[in-house]
Amino acid sequence: MATSVAYRRAIGELAELLGCEPEEEAVFARRLELEPGAYASLLLQATETDVLLIDDGFPAGEEAFSWQRMGELARCTVMPVLRLETTKRAAEEVRDARERGFAALKTIAAYRGGLQLDESHPVWAALEANEAMGRPLPVQVHCGFGDASLWLPLADPGWLKPAIERFDLTPFVLLHCYPFVREAGWLAHVYPNVFFDLSLTIPFVARPEEAVREALELAPWSKLLYASDASSAPELYFVAASRWRRALAVVLPELLDEADAVAAAHAILRENALRIYPI
């Protein structure tokens, strides 16, 4: 039996949606009753998502639905994200990425030695090509925790300072961020071209409300974006969306008056992404 707090709570959340007993065995049995596409569709549509931005670099294509199929299952607009590490000629592909319908670029440099980016790093040429286009696409950067393949201290977003300053026309979107949520919030506070989300942090941390509080200690709400990073299981789309909404419903009224709390919720869940990405 898995014993993380977030997992145990998820069993109850999923059981309520699936109409079964709040037990791991009952949820798993209900999962097996449904065809995989139908099951994923049920969870995706329950999030009431309008637009999905999908990096299909992980899991491998044969192990996952395509980004096009994900849009069909969710019944929403879907746009791909170009992962720079999956192409051998990243700089060349970046030049027409916008015309080919990509909503953003993404780097997992954190898994390839860390975020100490400079002119010698393979990603740097792609960032230069993107900035040179005049209307650079947003660049998503994996920051903070993930699996054991990365060295966590080198995934601190603070290492990105030289790249953020060099490519000041490029919107950088810092992904995940835990346990460096405050560091990400500081970068978003001092740099106009920095934004961040708490994907992966929410739904996996036991206290999502605390993560939102830390994010908004310094950062304007116009810099924080909802995201799920639901890369491995469809349940994560639903659990992330549910926990984000609950966390915002708790935290925003603590910090803001009613009108501002409503405005901040709309911005974080929708408007910020529409402003940053070419949707």
Buried (B, 14 or more C-beta within 10 A) or exposed (E): EEEEEBBBBBBEBBBEBBEBBBEBEBBEEBBEEEEEEEBBBBBBBBBEBBBBBBBBBEEEEEEBBEBEBBBBBBEBEBBBBBBBBBBEEBBEBBEEBBEEEBBBBBBBBBBBEBBBBEEEBBBBBBBBBBBEBEEBBBBBBBBBBBEEEBEBEEBBBEBBBEBBEBBEEBBBBBBBBBBBBBBBBBBBEEBEBBBBBBBBBBBBBEEBBEBBBBBBEBBBBBBBBBBBBBBEEBBBBBBBBBBBBBBBEEBBBEBBEEEEBEBBBEBBBBBBBEEBBEE
